[in-house]
């Protein structure tokens, strides 16, 4: 994973794990890697890996069974909630950046439509 210097590494790893949950690579109830394995996977230290799981647990994305491991949460609608949360973050950032470029809402919609048409033409 390539890390962005503009965001703390632990948040980048959490976002990656959330994407994996949304994509179905990590399913509700599935055992997650140990903190040690997570540290190796993402090339972070073990304290960072422990923080990642602590933060995820506080947000309700996973739970820990002492002595057994950490598991993906089985809460109803969790996957859809994560998907919506991540989409909202992406859209918010996109709309903010477009507004900074001077586009109003209608111009943004026109840009999106034009992009989609150009993409269809290229296919």
N, C-alpha and C positions, 0 to 999 in steps of 0.2 A: 504494500500500500504506500502510495506517495503522500506524504503529509504536507499540509498547507501551513505555512508559518503564521498565518493570520488567525488561526483558531487553535485552542489547546488540543494536544494530541488525544487526551482521553475523550474529548467530545467527538473528535473525528472517528475514533474507534466505536464509540456508542452509535454514531450515525451509521457506520458500516454494519454493525450488528443489527440495528433496526431495519436497514434495507434487506439484510438477509432474512429477517423475520417476515417482512412484507412479501419478499419473493418466494417464501416457502422453503428456503434452505434450512432455516431453523423453525421447526414447527412447535406449536403450543404443547407443553409437556415434555419436550425433548431436552435431554441433558446437554448442557453447554460445556465447552472445554473447561478444564480446571483453570484456576488463576495462573498457575505456572505455564500450562499449555497456551493460554491466551497471550501471556507475555511473550512467549516464543513466536507464536503465530504473527503477532503484530509488531514484534521487535521493540517492545517496551519493557520497562522494569516491572518487577512483581508488585511493587507498591502501586504503580499506575494501573495494573491489571485488577488489583483488589479494589481500587477506587472506581474503576469502570463498573464492576459488578455492584458495588455499593450504590452508585448513582442510578444504575438501571433498576435495582431493587426498590429504591425509594420512589422511582417513577412508575413502578408497577409492571415493568417489562419482564422481570424474572423474579424468582424466589430461590432461597437456599435452604436445603435440608442439611442440617449439621451432620458432618461426617459422611454425607452421601454425595453432595455436589450442588451445583446451581442449575436450575431448569427454567426454560422459557415459560412465562406466565400462561395460564389457561383461562384468563379472564375473558368473559364474553365481549366480543367486539374489539378486543385489544388490537388485532392486526389492522382492522379498518380504521381504528383511532390513530394508530401510528402512521398509516398511509395518508390519512387526511392531514395530520399534523405536519408531516414532511412536505406534502403538496402545498399546504398553506405557507410554509417557510419559503419554498422555492418561488411561489407566485408573489409573495410579499417582496422578496428580494428583486425579482424581475421587474415588478411594477415600480418599485422605488428607483431602480437604475434607469428605467425608461423615462420616468418623470424627471430625473436628473438630466437626461438628455433633451428635455423640453417637450416630450410627447404628452398629449392629453389622452384621456381614456379612448376616445374615438380613433385617434391616430394609432394608438397601441393595437386596437382591434384590427384596424386596416393592415398594420404591419404583420400581424399574426396570420390574417387571411392570405395576404400576398405571399408570405413565407410558405404556407401550406400549399398554395397553388404552384409555386416554383418547385417545391419538393415533389409534387405529383408529376409535373412536367419532366423532371429529371429521372423519374422511375420508369 
